[in-house]
Amino acid sequence: MSDWLISLEGTEAGHRLALALALMAALLHAAFGAMQKGRYDPWLMRGAIDGAYGLMAAPLALFVVPWPGAHMWPIFAGVFVIHLAYKVLQAMAYTRGAYTVVYPVVRGTGPLFTVIGAYLLFGESFTPLQWLGVGVLLAGIYGLAAYNLRFYPIDRETLPAALGLAVLTGLFVALYTTYDAYGIRAAADPFTFLAWFFFVDGLIMPVVACSRWRNMPTPPALSPLILRGVIGGLVAFGSFGAVMLATRLDKVGEAAVLRETSTVFAALIGWLVLKETVGPRRIALMALIAAGAVIVEMGG
């Protein structure tokens, strides 16, 4: 499997597979975000998910895939720090704002900085049409943020802080996307990087969640929380794993932008599952974000 994937790097078949993986990651990441923001406290849900995928990845990392080379351990240390900061910021944003308010800004802020990072680190470049697509995407993002700031009826007191944290979280999305792409390209076997990524990334948030659960006046029952964590862990394998493989097969910037079609899936999930008010204007702005991603792909 690894040899086959490596053979597709830089080919047309690899480009098509990367496109499919990025779109799959978009759908799964919207579901992943909704699970974290849904029924349970975001800190508890994140801890349950991280603990589940860390435990599931451990035997793969330790006994199945080839062990990482010595040069990979500093990279995994960087992965741990960057993703921990991202998760803390995202949980802080979710505790202050509704999912359909926070999620599009988080996911949409990342691509611009990812494209810049991919240019600096990997020498990738965009065509003028692709930059137009990035502009359309950003217009949708910040139009949505401005609309929410002015009109969204829930969490009015904490909404400015939620949007500010969402932008900051988006910067870390760009940072981890670029850094993870560097890491998976540095690994001899992409599945070695993925297994150790999930193992290392699942170490700290379960401890944070356990401490928070113990200090709650009425903590939720553990069994359903753990079950949702296992489901979320499987979704995370598909979402994060797919986009990281896409960045190894093809351009990092394009994969990052295409993943942000997740905002459309997020709007549907927020409306249908979380019962949040979306409205035609916010749907139109989210669709503008997705349209920008489509233009980026067509412009390539």
Secondary structure as GFF3:
##gff-version 3
##sequence-region A 1 300
A	DSSP	alpha_helix	2	8	.	.	.	ID=ss1
A	DSSP	alpha_helix	12	37	.	.	.	ID=ss2
A	DSSP	alpha_helix	42	59	.	.	.	ID=ss3
A	DSSP	pi_helix	60	64	.	.	.	ID=ss4
A	DSSP	alpha_helix	72	94	.	.	.	ID=ss5
A	DSSP	alpha_helix	99	122	.	.	.	ID=ss6
A	DSSP	alpha_helix	128	151	.	.	.	ID=ss7
A	DSSP	alpha_helix	159	186	.	.	.	ID=ss8
A	DSSP	alpha_helix	190	201	.	.	.	ID=ss9
A	DSSP	alpha_helix	205	214	.	.	.	ID=ss10
A	DSSP	alpha_helix	222	249	.	.	.	ID=ss11
A	DSSP	alpha_helix	252	259	.	.	.	ID=ss12
A	DSSP	alpha_helix	262	272	.	.	.	ID=ss13
A	DSSP	alpha_helix	280	299	.	.	.	ID=ss14
###
